[in-house]
Amino acid sequence: MVEARLVIGDGKEFLLRGNEVIVGREPTNDLMLADPHLSRHHARLDFVDGVWTLDDMGSTMGTTLNGEPVRTPTALKHGDVIVFGRTVEVRFVNE
């Protein structure tokens, strides 16, 4: 099994481990992104039945997937572009 990862705009990679990854600006998150446009607990990625899904956690600035707002848990596929809070762009890699 190939492990999925997020490639952050600056080229850094974050390996997705476990069944849940919380993203936000708080240092207690699994993936802490120090950006003032992110909520403390901004979004969640879940690994369910062999598929990673993305869901916004009621953030102020929202989360988009390939330019569309994320309002419910949405399955991710290789190459998807996620934007957290309008400014932090990451690419989902699962190959």
N, C-alpha and C positions, 0 to 999 in steps of 0.2 A: 504494500500500500504506500503510495506517495503521500507525503504530508503536505497539507495546504499551507499557504502563507499569504501574508499581505505585504505588498511592496509599497512602501510609503514614498511620497513624492520626491524626497531627497535621496532615494535609492536604498535606504535601510530596509531590511526585511524582518518581519515578525512571524515566527512559526506558530501556527495554530495548534495548540495542544489541548488535550482533554475534551470535554463535551460542551464547554461554555467559555466564552471570552468576552469580558466586559471592556468597552472602550470609553475613554473620557479623559478629562483633564486632572482628575484626582490621582495622586500617587498610589492609592490602594487598588486601582483598576489593573486588570491583566495587561492591558496596553494603555499606557499613560501618554497622552499627546498634549504637550504644554501649549495650547492655543486658547486664547481668551474667547474665541467664538464657539468653543465646545462646552457642553454642559458637564457637570461633575461626573455624572454617569450618563453617557450620551447614547450608546448603542450596544447591542448584544449580538454576538454570533453564537449559534448553537449547532452542534453536530448531532443530527437526528436521522436514524435509519440510513447512515452512509452519506448524508448530504449536509453541507454547511448552509445554514440559513442566516439571514440578517434581519434585525428588527430594531427600530428606533425606540428608545426608552422614554419617550415624551420630552425629548430635548427641545430647547427653545428655538434653535436655528435649524433643526431638522437634519435628516440624512437622505441622500439620494443614491439610487442605484441606476447607473447608465442614464442619468439625467431625469429619472422619475422619482418622485417622493416615495419613501418607504413608510407605509402605514400599517402593514401587517407583516408577519414573518415571511420572508421571500427567499427562495432557494437561490444559491449562488452557483455560477458556472465559471470556468476558466476564462480569464480575461475581463471579467466584469470590473467596472470602475465605480468605486464607492466614494462619495464626498460626505465627510462629516462636517456639519456646520458651515457649509459654503466655502470653506477655505482649505481643509485638509483632504487631499485626494490620495486614495490608495487603490492599488490594483490587486484583485484576488487571483492568485495563481494556484492551480491544482492540476499539475501535469506530471 
